[in-house]
Amino acid sequence: MKVYKTACRGCHGGCLFDITVEDGTVVQARPAKDGPLNRGRGCVKGMSIIEQMYHPDRLTYPRRRIGPRGSGQWERITWDQAYELIAEKMNELIRQYGPECISSLTGTGRHHLPYFFRLGNAIGTPNFSSAGAPICLGPRRTAAIMTAGLFAGVDYYGSKRPGGILVWGANPAISGADGELQWFIKDAVREGIPIVVIDPKPTELAKQAKLWLRVRPGTDGALALGILNLLFSEDLYDHDFVERYTYGFDQLRERCKEYPLDRVSAITGIPAEQILAAARWIGTTKPLGLEQGCAFEQSVNAMDTCRAIFMIPALTGNYDVPGGFVESMEIAPAGLPPCNQIPQERLDKALTGGLPFLKRDTMAHPYLVLEAIRTGKPYKIRGMFIHANNTLLSMADARHSYECLRALDFLVYMDLFMNPTAELADVVLPAALWPEVDCVFAMPEFGDQVLLSQQKCVQVGECKTDEEFIIELCRRAGWNYGFTDQRSMMEAQMEELARRRPEYRDFSLDDLRKQGYLAPQRTYYNYKRQGFHTPTGKFELWSTEMARVGADPLPSWQEPPESPVSNPELAQQYPLILTTGGRQQSFFISNNRQIKSLRRREPFPLVRMHPDTARNCGIAEGDWVWIENQRGRITQKAKLEPEMDPRVVSCDFGWWYPEAGAPGYGWEESNANILTCAAPPHDRFMGSYQLRALLCKVYPNPSCTIEERYRRWMEGGAGQ
């Protein structure tokens, strides 16, 4: 019997676990008491790891498609056969059409993303892409870099506790923006630290908040600019910070005058007195932390909204202060940079649509990648890698994604289980779960104050890490990855740690593996010593980077393209405002739907609505209902929430049904992305699209059989 200390990656987080192995099998998984991010606690996703690892439906060997694409017909192959087939097919496409014909739609949750982009660089394609880049973290992170040079998050873990927390477009108590955050925010609430929540839904935190602003979906940018205007007009901003450390204050103040209180109230639907109370609380709470989620990123106003919200804690004197809104420490890279071997003429071919800040990271826009498959414009994408991304569930306009993926010449998919997207692949590869992984990663973007070690505890079947697959594929295909094994990559990361923080010059990889983590002491007010990592060296309210690309350097707001205001004719047919980002704690994006212990907790997708809205539509609590718009319809189960705005409904996303069986797994039945669209208009900087402010109608679905199918599956009968 042996106990390993390793980090959970059942979501974006990094909760430390003690894994007990006996005779090559994990027999116990317990949250580590010394875990810096979880402190002896674990969520239901991490606690179900044994059930996940040894699930009878888990992918444990490579397989090759033998029937028509999407037919569910497969044969088992060896890893040698898989490598040979993938290398041969991809190199054949590269020889005929150039490296740019190869792309990706990678997801998140595992640790693979930096290494995956390195694969794209080794191939020589500029079109490797993260499916969530324009709509999840990308706008927030890019806006922070444009403004301050670094990302930032709440200082939960320092010597001083926050005086208050502004929670905007996030629900970390349930979804845990990066997993471990749920513990900190729950601790803060229990301690009596006041919170203000801005969200259209009555989240767990909203119900406990000092003040809850029930914002109309898609109008967060107007609210942020309105709050800034009140901070200026009521003299609630930090004059010293503004005078010494900001660039473009006067211009921003003039722009914010376009958002007076009465206009902002009319736009957002929030009573003026609540907006004023929130602004005064923000301006007087010290220190103030900001929790931001992806809700406001999923709009055509993404970057401007992210920038305006990011400015609020800084302008109130709460930036990089103990207990406030603190900079990322950058103690070590989460992965390693690309090897930078793509020539400029090929970089210029990247499918970015001219979006200036996608191009900065050589990251193609996922919608443009799919369109290039479908239309062949400007050239056809023919080969694709998908890792950790159930594209039919995670990408907008799921039917469009389906048709595009079917049109590929060759698709390689790597994940934990078969799912609707995997069924469209030519080769499916079994991915390792976190107790089967050797890795070093920094955590997380919200603060980056911890370096974590994952240790391989066991081997299940023929499962491999994404890195193992990538390194060996590059060797066999003749692509220069830059490393020949996983150990050398981890050693390189430790060398980078020593370069950035010389006090850890003698801290080895083996030391990290033994300890499980490294958490250097945080420093504050870093900008006073070294300035901000921006072209001006200041906190840029007026963005020189945006001016450089010919864009408006100040944040602004525009009405969502599909709303009762912008499209009143459509609103006649579809009178309700739909937001599609509902989460459930048992699941991470589309993962874990086949894990029965988790499904018992949360068996079905929920659509939340006001009781009056339900009554007017002939719907009662627990009814299955249709949610319909001009793009299609899906069915979910009604959950009545008296605190909801009667004009708004919120549906869960990421839902498919393993119990429905291959090849489709019920991917169209309750999938929120049947109702969304990734086509333009897009955010002008990142290409973000509208997922949270759409129009719909709801009505009963009396013939739904989902519950009966679920019952048979749970009992082990038909559908097992």
Wavefront OBJ file of the C-alpha trace (Angstrom):
o trace
v 0.000 0.000 0.000
v 1.304 3.437 -0.948
v -0.095 6.950 -0.565
v 0.581 9.526 -3.294
v 0.033 13.261 -3.011
v -1.367 14.642 -6.248
v -3.656 17.361 -7.562
v -7.192 16.876 -8.819
v -8.006 18.150 -12.317
v -11.692 17.296 -12.374
v -12.196 20.943 -13.327
v -9.865 23.922 -13.790
v -8.842 23.649 -10.174
v -6.001 22.125 -8.256
v -7.296 20.616 -5.028
v -4.624 18.427 -3.424
v -5.561 14.782 -2.744
v -3.985 11.823 -0.986
v -4.423 8.785 -3.249
v -4.022 5.348 -1.662
v -2.951 2.558 -4.031
v -3.017 -1.140 -3.188
v -1.938 -3.830 -5.664
v -1.975 -1.340 -8.524
v -5.524 -0.109 -7.823
v -6.726 3.131 -6.254
v -8.653 2.140 -3.123
v -9.082 5.545 -1.494
v -9.031 9.203 -2.534
v -9.078 11.772 0.260
v -8.645 15.554 0.100
v -5.236 16.410 1.540
v -5.366 18.371 4.780
v -2.334 20.388 3.691
v -3.773 21.268 0.285
v -3.165 25.008 -0.120
v -6.273 25.533 -2.224
v -8.745 23.094 -0.683
v -7.403 22.590 2.888
v -8.792 19.143 3.386
v -11.950 19.598 1.358
v -13.080 18.085 -1.927
v -16.104 18.542 -4.149
v -18.273 15.740 -5.489
v -16.392 15.676 -8.799
v -13.060 14.955 -7.146
v -14.551 12.575 -4.597
v -16.011 10.404 -7.381
v -12.616 9.774 -8.987
v -12.536 6.024 -8.262
v -15.932 5.578 -9.918
v -14.680 7.590 -12.902
v -11.395 5.670 -13.255
v -12.902 2.202 -13.175
v -16.171 2.954 -14.954
v -17.080 0.112 -17.345
v -17.658 2.558 -20.209
v -14.367 4.389 -19.847
v -12.122 4.526 -22.897
v -9.145 2.276 -22.151
v -7.728 1.489 -25.602
v -7.463 3.188 -29.031
v -10.146 2.507 -31.594
v -10.589 3.168 -35.320
v -13.803 3.897 -37.196
v -14.839 1.099 -39.576
v -18.280 2.283 -40.676
v -19.650 5.594 -41.992
v -18.783 8.627 -39.883
v -21.191 8.877 -36.971
v -22.426 5.267 -37.354
v -20.972 4.070 -34.034
v -18.965 1.256 -35.689
v -15.443 0.776 -34.298
v -12.611 -1.686 -34.033
v -9.888 -1.939 -31.424
v -6.369 -1.057 -32.541
v -2.971 -0.814 -30.847
v -1.210 2.406 -30.003
v 1.395 1.597 -32.641
v -1.357 1.324 -35.242
v -2.903 4.569 -34.016
v 0.374 6.484 -34.227
v 1.102 5.080 -37.677
v -2.357 5.906 -38.991
v -2.468 9.436 -37.550
v 1.056 10.328 -38.700
v 0.394 8.960 -42.183
v -2.959 10.710 -42.656
v -1.885 14.066 -41.221
v 1.384 14.147 -43.158
v -0.454 13.238 -46.362
v -2.799 16.208 -45.852
v 0.135 18.504 -45.047
v 1.979 17.448 -48.222
v -1.081 18.103 -50.384
v -2.524 21.238 -48.796
v 0.076 22.742 -46.435
v 0.284 22.639 -42.615
v -2.425 25.281 -42.248
v -5.028 22.688 -43.287
v -4.597 21.054 -39.835
v -6.476 22.572 -36.911
v -7.847 21.818 -33.458
v -10.740 22.518 -31.159
v -9.196 21.662 -27.844
v -11.051 22.048 -24.581
v -10.079 22.571 -20.982
v -10.082 20.906 -17.588
v -7.089 18.665 -18.114
v -3.589 20.078 -17.983
v -2.807 19.687 -21.660
v -3.519 23.052 -23.242
v 0.018 24.569 -23.393
v 1.456 21.331 -24.736
v -1.316 21.066 -27.285
v -0.466 24.455 -28.741
v 3.138 23.354 -28.879
v 1.940 20.467 -31.071
v 0.375 22.972 -33.462
v 3.664 24.803 -33.616
v 5.554 21.588 -34.288
v 3.200 20.796 -37.171
v 3.611 24.340 -38.453
v -0.057 25.325 -38.449
v -1.290 28.700 -37.170
v -4.786 27.275 -36.694
v -4.662 25.514 -33.357
v -7.542 26.796 -31.307
v -9.239 26.512 -27.954
v -12.998 26.168 -28.404
v -13.579 28.476 -25.451
v -10.998 31.150 -26.313
v -13.480 33.884 -27.333
v -16.068 33.096 -24.650
v -14.331 31.760 -21.543
v -11.407 33.479 -19.796
v -9.870 34.747 -23.042
v -11.620 38.151 -22.975
v -11.074 38.589 -19.224
v -7.421 37.688 -19.429
v -6.765 39.747 -22.548
v -8.608 42.758 -21.112
v -6.493 42.513 -17.954
v -3.281 42.359 -19.985
v -4.375 45.339 -22.099
v -5.131 47.316 -18.955
v -2.591 46.236 -16.341
v -0.294 43.678 -17.971
v -1.361 40.834 -15.669
v -4.489 39.003 -14.625
v -5.812 39.429 -11.086
v -8.147 37.819 -8.562
v -9.358 37.964 -4.959
v -6.757 37.687 -2.196
v -8.508 35.024 -0.127
v -5.310 33.419 1.046
v -3.268 36.386 2.328
v -2.710 37.782 5.797
v -5.662 40.167 5.533
v -9.220 39.147 4.758
v -11.269 40.988 2.126
v -13.551 43.682 3.481
v -16.100 42.770 0.837
v -16.380 40.809 -2.399
v -18.071 41.925 -5.609
v -19.304 38.815 -7.447
v -20.075 39.659 -11.077
v -21.367 37.143 -13.620
v -20.057 34.224 -11.573
v -21.285 31.643 -9.102
v -18.103 30.246 -7.551
v -20.013 28.634 -4.684
v -21.473 26.164 -7.202
v -19.424 26.118 -10.379
v -16.198 27.131 -8.648
v -14.704 29.350 -11.319
v -11.579 27.323 -10.934
v -12.798 24.608 -8.637
v -11.118 25.438 -5.395
v -12.636 28.929 -5.270
v -15.850 27.566 -3.819
v -14.166 26.931 -0.488
v -12.827 30.446 -0.160
v -16.046 32.215 -1.102
v -18.092 29.973 1.209
v -15.647 30.625 4.044
v -15.921 34.363 3.407
v -19.730 34.265 3.556
v -19.666 32.208 6.766
v -17.296 34.728 8.304
v -19.763 37.496 7.565
v -17.731 39.193 4.821
v -20.358 41.122 2.842
v -20.840 40.356 -0.831
v -22.644 42.157 -3.632
v -23.808 39.985 -6.516
v -24.551 41.082 -10.087
v -26.371 38.297 -11.912
v -29.762 37.799 -13.583
v -30.191 34.483 -11.736
v -30.876 33.953 -8.015
v -27.681 32.036 -7.370
v -26.735 30.590 -4.014
v -24.574 33.645 -3.367
v -27.207 36.109 -4.619
v -29.591 34.807 -1.965
v -26.971 35.542 0.732
v -25.796 38.876 -0.638
v -25.879 42.255 1.027
v -27.180 43.523 -2.295
v -28.202 41.656 -5.451
v -28.418 43.514 -8.752
v -30.643 41.532 -11.119
v -29.096 42.731 -14.387
v -30.755 42.133 -17.759
v -28.600 39.633 -19.691
v -26.232 41.348 -22.088
v -26.182 44.737 -20.343
v -23.289 44.248 -17.887
v -21.084 46.648 -19.859
v -23.556 49.509 -19.495
v -23.804 48.790 -15.767
v -20.015 48.796 -15.334
v -19.664 52.136 -17.124
v -22.557 53.508 -15.079
v -20.916 52.433 -11.824
v -17.638 54.052 -12.926
v -19.556 57.249 -13.686
v -21.010 57.244 -10.160
v -17.602 56.606 -8.608
v -16.320 59.687 -10.426
v -19.304 61.962 -9.827
v -19.530 61.053 -6.130
v -15.774 61.333 -5.631
v -15.421 57.706 -4.547
v -12.249 56.971 -6.497
v -8.658 56.851 -5.248
v -7.120 60.168 -6.295
v -3.545 59.140 -5.500
v -3.753 55.964 -7.576
v -5.353 57.857 -10.453
v -2.802 60.652 -10.464
v 0.305 58.509 -10.088
v -0.467 55.232 -11.763
v -3.162 55.572 -14.449
v -3.172 56.618 -18.077
v -6.202 58.209 -19.730
v -8.312 59.042 -16.683
v -9.821 62.238 -18.058
v -10.835 60.529 -21.294
v -12.446 57.636 -19.411
v -14.343 60.019 -17.138
v -15.760 61.818 -20.173
v -16.799 58.514 -21.783
v -18.544 57.401 -18.594
v -20.677 60.572 -18.564
v -22.541 58.930 -21.460
v -23.903 56.454 -18.900
v -25.861 58.490 -16.314
v -27.799 56.688 -13.622
v -31.249 56.995 -15.196
v -30.042 55.675 -18.560
v -28.208 52.743 -16.988
v -31.246 51.848 -14.912
v -33.423 51.854 -18.025
v -30.940 49.710 -19.962
v -30.245 47.123 -17.255
v -33.658 46.940 -15.588
v -32.055 47.533 -12.178
v -33.710 50.182 -9.963
v -31.607 53.338 -9.822
v -31.421 53.266 -6.023
v -29.854 49.790 -6.133
v -27.204 50.860 -8.642
v -26.385 53.899 -6.515
v -26.204 51.796 -3.340
v -23.892 49.316 -5.059
v -21.600 52.085 -6.343
v -21.356 53.635 -2.878
v -20.618 50.263 -1.308
v -17.928 49.563 -3.921
v -16.399 52.995 -3.393
v -16.186 52.701 0.397
v -15.385 49.014 1.002
v -11.742 48.351 1.836
v -10.229 46.072 0.791
v -12.532 44.977 -2.007
v -12.149 41.797 -4.038
v -13.709 41.110 -7.438
v -14.970 37.700 -8.538
v -15.650 37.689 -12.292
v -17.110 34.882 -14.362
v -17.567 34.118 -18.017
v -21.183 35.349 -18.283
v -20.310 38.789 -19.625
v -17.618 37.341 -21.896
v -20.291 35.592 -23.950
v -21.475 38.702 -25.746
v -20.527 41.091 -28.514
v -19.440 43.521 -25.762
v -17.035 41.066 -24.165
v -13.717 42.917 -24.151
v -15.126 46.356 -23.373
v -17.216 44.935 -20.543
v -14.250 43.010 -19.127
v -12.074 46.119 -19.250
v -14.668 48.325 -17.544
v -15.280 45.787 -14.761
v -11.537 45.234 -14.280
v -11.083 48.994 -13.753
v -13.525 49.208 -10.844
v -11.390 47.701 -8.027
v -8.293 49.529 -9.271
v -9.905 52.957 -9.367
v -11.257 52.479 -5.842
v -7.791 51.789 -4.412
v -8.130 48.018 -4.124
v -5.605 46.877 -6.732
v -2.812 44.595 -5.494
v -3.510 45.378 -1.845
v -3.725 42.811 0.982
v -7.190 41.275 0.964
v -8.083 43.041 -2.298
v -7.817 42.407 -6.031
v -4.290 41.046 -6.439
v -1.990 40.444 -9.383
v -0.995 37.047 -10.643
v 2.418 36.110 -9.257
v 3.622 34.215 -12.318
v 5.775 31.870 -10.245
v 6.194 29.390 -13.093
v 4.564 28.711 -16.437
v 1.535 26.471 -16.537
v 3.211 24.865 -19.497
v 5.932 25.759 -21.916
v 5.798 28.242 -24.755
v 5.639 27.113 -28.372
v 8.899 26.542 -30.126
v 8.193 29.458 -32.499
v 9.070 27.770 -35.739
v 6.128 28.916 -37.877
v 7.222 31.386 -40.576
v 5.498 34.745 -40.678
v 3.896 34.165 -44.073
v 2.071 31.175 -42.608
v 1.180 33.002 -39.407
v -0.535 35.582 -41.605
v -2.875 32.809 -42.810
v -4.276 32.164 -39.328
v -8.075 31.981 -39.258
v -8.512 34.914 -36.900
v -10.831 37.061 -39.024
v -8.468 39.956 -38.407
v -9.315 39.952 -34.705
v -6.275 41.712 -33.213
v -6.022 39.936 -29.890
v -6.747 36.404 -31.020
v -3.915 36.800 -33.508
v -1.586 37.857 -30.713
v -1.605 34.271 -29.389
v -1.673 32.636 -32.833
v -5.053 31.246 -31.889
v -7.621 30.657 -34.588
v -11.250 31.538 -34.025
v -13.192 28.284 -33.514
v -16.181 29.438 -35.592
v -13.912 30.416 -38.495
v -12.186 27.036 -38.263
v -15.532 25.269 -38.610
v -16.620 27.571 -41.413
v -13.386 26.834 -43.284
v -14.274 23.143 -43.130
v -17.738 23.822 -44.493
v -17.015 26.464 -47.138
v -13.345 25.964 -48.010
v -12.803 29.715 -47.497
v -10.195 31.116 -47.404
v -8.915 27.527 -47.578
v -10.291 24.234 -46.369
v -9.458 22.775 -42.974
v -9.072 19.034 -43.575
v -7.469 17.450 -40.507
v -8.269 18.110 -36.865
v -7.256 17.147 -33.343
v -9.843 17.461 -30.584
v -8.726 16.936 -26.992
v -10.955 17.312 -23.927
v -13.692 19.045 -25.863
v -17.144 17.631 -26.548
v -17.604 20.109 -29.381
v -21.262 19.342 -30.098
v -22.058 20.373 -26.533
v -19.539 23.173 -25.970
v -19.653 25.125 -29.243
v -22.490 27.440 -30.241
v -24.847 26.254 -32.981
v -24.400 22.552 -32.320
v -25.983 21.423 -35.581
v -23.534 23.592 -37.531
v -20.662 21.991 -35.563
v -22.035 18.536 -36.364
v -22.171 19.130 -40.110
v -18.710 20.693 -40.149
v -17.033 17.872 -38.224
v -18.691 15.306 -40.493
v -17.075 17.039 -43.484
v -13.483 16.623 -42.235
v -11.049 14.402 -44.071
v -9.580 13.116 -40.832
v -10.449 13.681 -37.160
v -8.493 12.501 -34.096
v -10.313 12.629 -30.766
v -8.809 12.046 -27.289
v -10.907 11.925 -24.128
v -12.075 9.864 -21.166
v -15.343 8.430 -22.534
v -17.135 8.075 -25.809
v -19.494 10.987 -26.345
v -21.403 12.628 -29.221
v -18.298 14.343 -30.630
v -16.082 11.272 -30.320
v -18.560 9.370 -32.478
v -17.639 11.645 -35.408
v -13.912 10.837 -35.239
v -11.753 8.553 -37.345
v -9.519 7.589 -34.425
v -10.465 7.790 -30.735
v -7.736 7.692 -28.088
v -8.041 6.952 -24.342
v -6.934 9.843 -22.131
v -5.500 9.531 -18.637
v -7.394 10.821 -15.610
v -5.558 12.910 -13.057
v -4.294 10.048 -10.813
v -2.679 8.609 -13.963
v -0.749 11.786 -14.859
v 2.746 13.154 -14.228
v 2.610 16.912 -14.585
v 3.669 20.248 -13.108
v 1.292 23.160 -13.351
v 0.828 26.588 -11.870
v -2.560 27.491 -10.410
v -4.547 29.319 -11.239
v -5.165 32.383 -13.366
v -7.011 34.068 -10.513
v -3.841 34.413 -8.483
v -1.199 31.974 -9.717
v 0.266 31.640 -6.258
v 0.683 27.862 -6.201
v 2.806 25.412 -8.153
v 1.275 21.933 -8.045
v 2.546 18.459 -8.799
v 0.527 15.660 -10.282
v 1.995 12.204 -9.745
v 1.117 9.091 -11.638
v -0.317 6.690 -9.105
v -1.674 3.912 -11.335
v -2.069 2.783 -14.915
v -5.587 2.043 -16.140
v -5.824 0.060 -19.359
v -3.864 1.668 -22.177
v -4.715 5.238 -21.215
v -2.062 7.871 -21.899
v -1.627 11.501 -21.026
v -2.119 14.027 -23.776
v 1.583 14.886 -23.536
v 2.684 11.265 -23.973
v 0.590 11.029 -27.099
v 1.809 14.356 -28.466
v 5.518 13.664 -27.871
v 5.423 10.207 -29.423
v 3.289 11.313 -32.372
v 5.735 14.120 -33.145
v 8.645 11.675 -33.027
v 6.961 9.244 -35.412
v 5.619 11.907 -37.744
v 8.920 13.783 -37.965
v 7.645 16.955 -36.305
v 10.008 18.896 -34.033
v 8.249 19.123 -30.676
v 11.351 20.248 -28.787
v 11.203 17.625 -26.024
v 11.579 13.870 -26.181
v 9.885 12.914 -22.911
v 7.612 14.259 -20.214
v 10.279 14.370 -17.518
v 12.412 16.792 -19.538
v 9.443 19.132 -19.926
v 8.841 19.159 -16.182
v 12.533 19.800 -15.524
v 12.376 22.746 -17.932
v 9.459 24.162 -15.961
v 11.449 23.905 -12.728
v 14.357 25.703 -14.429
v 11.945 28.484 -15.380
v 10.781 28.666 -11.762
v 14.386 29.129 -10.628
v 14.918 31.820 -13.244
v 11.862 33.766 -12.136
v 12.352 33.193 -8.402
v 16.037 32.585 -7.534
v 15.160 31.635 -3.949
v 13.959 28.316 -5.372
v 17.145 27.623 -7.308
v 17.782 24.472 -5.267
v 14.145 23.302 -5.178
v 13.993 20.257 -7.447
v 11.235 18.438 -9.269
v 11.593 15.585 -6.782
v 11.176 18.074 -3.931
v 7.981 19.335 -5.524
v 6.643 15.804 -6.031
v 7.356 14.920 -2.401
v 5.760 18.085 -1.014
v 2.918 18.182 -3.545
v 2.943 21.929 -3.989
v 4.913 25.127 -3.683
v 3.304 28.322 -2.398
v 5.699 31.281 -2.269
v 4.895 34.221 -0.065
v 2.826 36.827 -1.853
v 4.042 40.376 -2.358
v 1.763 43.393 -2.774
v 1.865 46.825 -4.438
v 4.170 45.419 -7.112
v 3.261 48.262 -9.481
v 4.837 50.776 -7.082
v 8.224 49.074 -7.513
v 8.154 48.057 -11.166
v 5.187 49.831 -12.761
v 2.554 48.040 -14.790
v 3.404 45.640 -17.625
v 1.877 47.932 -20.270
v 3.422 50.133 -22.987
v 3.046 53.219 -20.771
v 4.037 51.444 -17.564
v 0.710 52.571 -16.127
v -2.756 51.160 -15.548
v -4.252 51.957 -18.959
v -7.791 53.304 -18.845
v -7.198 54.536 -22.386
v -5.609 51.548 -24.103
v -2.539 52.254 -26.217
v -2.716 48.680 -27.572
v -6.245 49.209 -28.823
v -5.323 52.549 -30.300
v -2.419 50.863 -32.073
v -4.781 48.507 -33.924
v -7.110 51.369 -34.867
v -9.851 50.570 -32.344
v -11.608 52.779 -29.814
v -9.204 52.825 -26.841
v -12.048 53.444 -24.347
v -14.692 50.927 -23.295
v -18.249 51.369 -24.536
v -21.448 49.310 -24.765
v -23.938 48.354 -27.466
v -27.338 46.672 -27.243
v -27.149 42.887 -27.836
v -28.095 42.010 -31.412
v -30.940 39.715 -30.284
v -33.003 41.423 -27.612
v -36.468 42.950 -27.143
v -34.868 46.352 -27.771
v -32.781 45.592 -30.872
v -35.204 43.133 -32.457
v -38.781 43.879 -31.346
v -40.277 41.950 -34.284
v -38.538 38.742 -33.221
v -39.546 39.425 -29.617
v -43.167 39.249 -30.669
v -42.662 35.593 -31.567
v -40.121 34.829 -28.837
v -40.944 37.121 -25.916
v -38.572 35.797 -23.230
v -34.885 36.603 -22.723
v -32.799 33.432 -22.590
v -29.457 32.946 -20.875
v -27.815 29.577 -21.481
v -25.023 29.290 -18.952
v -26.622 27.387 -16.067
v -24.214 25.089 -14.181
v -24.615 22.189 -11.796
v -21.942 21.325 -9.242
v -21.747 17.632 -10.109
v -20.561 18.288 -13.653
v -17.718 20.104 -15.368
v -18.897 21.507 -18.694
v -20.238 18.344 -20.411
v -18.283 15.846 -18.276
v -19.555 13.273 -15.794
v -23.042 12.650 -17.161
v -22.343 8.877 -17.114
v -21.215 8.829 -13.457
v -24.254 7.452 -11.631
v -23.400 8.827 -8.181
v -23.311 12.307 -9.683
v -26.416 11.845 -11.800
v -28.370 10.810 -8.681
v -27.572 14.230 -7.227
v -28.534 16.168 -10.329
v -30.222 13.851 -12.817
v -31.690 16.346 -15.316
v -31.078 19.738 -16.913
v -33.102 22.573 -15.403
v -34.658 25.655 -16.940
v -35.295 28.311 -14.331
v -38.151 30.783 -14.631
v -40.443 32.968 -12.537
v -43.670 31.286 -11.334
v -45.757 33.918 -13.133
v -43.895 33.217 -16.385
v -44.508 29.501 -15.916
v -48.189 30.002 -15.113
v -48.712 32.125 -18.216
v -47.125 29.354 -20.296
v -49.121 26.543 -18.692
v -46.096 25.145 -16.867
v -45.833 23.766 -13.319
v -42.827 22.929 -11.131
v -41.038 19.823 -12.425
v -42.715 19.805 -15.845
v -40.639 19.014 -18.904
v -40.837 21.980 -21.241
v -39.760 23.000 -24.698
v -37.412 25.975 -25.005
v -37.628 27.233 -28.551
v -36.197 29.992 -30.733
v -35.634 30.531 -34.439
v -32.704 28.054 -34.409
v -34.474 25.063 -32.873
v -35.877 23.691 -29.655
v -34.682 21.623 -26.693
v -36.352 20.131 -23.651
v -35.424 20.679 -19.995
v -37.185 20.371 -16.651
v -38.863 23.438 -15.138
v -37.518 24.882 -11.898
v -39.581 27.794 -10.593
v -37.645 30.612 -8.942
v -39.706 33.458 -7.414
v -36.638 35.732 -7.480
v -36.167 35.454 -11.256
v -37.028 38.370 -13.507
v -40.317 37.320 -15.172
v -38.839 38.346 -18.535
v -35.838 35.990 -18.223
v -35.356 32.210 -18.367
v -32.085 30.437 -17.663
v -31.292 26.963 -18.966
v -28.470 24.559 -18.090
v -25.837 23.828 -20.695
v -23.612 20.855 -21.501
v -26.361 18.211 -21.387
v -26.300 14.917 -23.229
v -27.494 11.474 -22.191
v -25.074 8.516 -22.106
v -28.066 6.341 -21.293
v -29.516 7.114 -24.734
v -26.735 5.053 -26.285
v -24.435 5.381 -29.272
v -23.999 6.962 -31.656
v -25.992 10.064 -30.737
v -26.326 9.844 -26.962
v -29.283 12.232 -27.110
v -27.055 15.201 -27.943
v -29.860 17.218 -29.536
v -32.503 16.694 -26.851
v -31.445 19.137 -24.117
v -28.321 20.774 -25.559
v -28.448 24.548 -24.963
v -26.151 25.086 -27.938
v -28.923 24.031 -30.302
v -30.337 27.487 -29.474
v -27.149 29.555 -29.783
v -25.220 30.933 -32.740
v -21.520 31.673 -33.204
v -21.938 33.595 -36.456
v -21.288 37.349 -36.523
v -21.740 39.901 -35.112
v -18.720 39.226 -32.920
v -16.863 41.193 -30.305
v -14.509 43.505 -32.212
v -11.373 42.328 -30.397
v -11.785 38.673 -29.389
v -14.595 37.469 -31.624
v -16.864 36.653 -28.670
v -20.446 35.835 -29.580
v -23.817 36.051 -27.874
v -24.770 33.124 -25.608
v -26.438 34.958 -22.742
v -28.917 37.381 -24.288
v -31.101 35.539 -26.778
v -34.849 35.375 -27.357
v -37.046 32.333 -26.839
v -40.428 30.968 -25.830
v -41.266 28.087 -23.485
v -44.199 25.685 -23.500
v -45.042 22.225 -22.075
v -43.570 18.987 -23.412
v -46.023 16.415 -22.066
v -44.645 13.512 -24.101
v -41.049 13.636 -22.808
v -39.641 10.163 -22.013
v -36.232 11.212 -20.625
v -37.120 10.373 -17.009
v -38.305 6.868 -17.869
v -35.121 6.181 -19.838
v -33.044 7.475 -16.930
v -34.897 5.257 -14.456
v -34.238 2.117 -16.545
v -30.575 3.046 -16.874
v -30.119 3.621 -13.170
v -31.741 0.268 -12.477
v -29.352 -1.401 -14.914
v -31.955 -2.299 -17.525
v -32.424 -1.019 -21.058
v -30.095 1.819 -21.951
v -27.296 0.554 -19.670
l 1 2 3 4 5 6 7 8 9 10 11 12 13 14 15 16 17 18 19 20 21 22 23 24 25 26 27 28 29 30 31 32 33 34 35 36 37 38 39 40 41 42 43 44 45 46 47 48 49 50 51 52 53 54 55 56 57 58 59 60 61 62 63 64 65 66 67 68 69 70 71 72 73 74 75 76 77 78 79 80 81 82 83 84 85 86 87 88 89 90 91 92 93 94 95 96 97 98 99 100 101 102 103 104 105 106 107 108 109 110 111 112 113 114 115 116 117 118 119 120 121 122 123 124 125 126 127 128 129 130 131 132 133 134 135 136 137 138 139 140 141 142 143 144 145 146 147 148 149 150 151 152 153 154 155 156 157 158 159 160 161 162 163 164 165 166 167 168 169 170 171 172 173 174 175 176 177 178 179 180 181 182 183 184 185 186 187 188 189 190 191 192 193 194 195 196 197 198 199 200 201 202 203 204 205 206 207 208 209 210 211 212 213 214 215 216 217 218 219 220 221 222 223 224 225 226 227 228 229 230 231 232 233 234 235 236 237 238 239 240 241 242 243 244 245 246 247 248 249 250 251 252 253 254 255 256 257 258 259 260 261 262 263 264 265 266 267 268 269 270 271 272 273 274 275 276 277 278 279 280 281 282 283 284 285 286 287 288 289 290 291 292 293 294 295 296 297 298 299 300 301 302 303 304 305 306 307 308 309 310 311 312 313 314 315 316 317 318 319 320 321 322 323 324 325 326 327 328 329 330 331 332 333 334 335 336 337 338 339 340 341 342 343 344 345 346 347 348 349 350 351 352 353 354 355 356 357 358 359 360 361 362 363 364 365 366 367 368 369 370 371 372 373 374 375 376 377 378 379 380 381 382 383 384 385 386 387 388 389 390 391 392 393 394 395 396 397 398 399 400 401 402 403 404 405 406 407 408 409 410 411 412 413 414 415 416 417 418 419 420 421 422 423 424 425 426 427 428 429 430 431 432 433 434 435 436 437 438 439 440 441 442 443 444 445 446 447 448 449 450 451 452 453 454 455 456 457 458 459 460 461 462 463 464 465 466 467 468 469 470 471 472 473 474 475 476 477 478 479 480 481 482 483 484 485 486 487 488 489 490 491 492 493 494 495 496 497 498 499 500 501 502 503 504 505 506 507 508 509 510 511 512 513 514 515 516 517 518 519 520 521 522 523 524 525 526 527 528 529 530 531 532 533 534 535 536 537 538 539 540 541 542 543 544 545 546 547 548 549 550 551 552 553 554 555 556 557 558 559 560 561 562 563 564 565 566 567 568 569 570 571 572 573 574 575 576 577 578 579 580 581 582 583 584 585 586 587 588 589 590 591 592 593 594 595 596 597 598 599 600 601 602 603 604 605 606 607 608 609 610 611 612 613 614 615 616 617 618 619 620 621 622 623 624 625 626 627 628 629 630 631 632 633 634 635 636 637 638 639 640 641 642 643 644 645 646 647 648 649 650 651 652 653 654 655 656 657 658 659 660 661 662 663 664 665 666 667 668 669 670 671 672 673 674 675 676 677 678 679 680 681 682 683 684 685 686 687 688 689 690 691 692 693 694 695 696 697 698 699 700 701 702 703 704 705 706 707 708 709 710 711 712 713 714 715 716 717 718 719 720
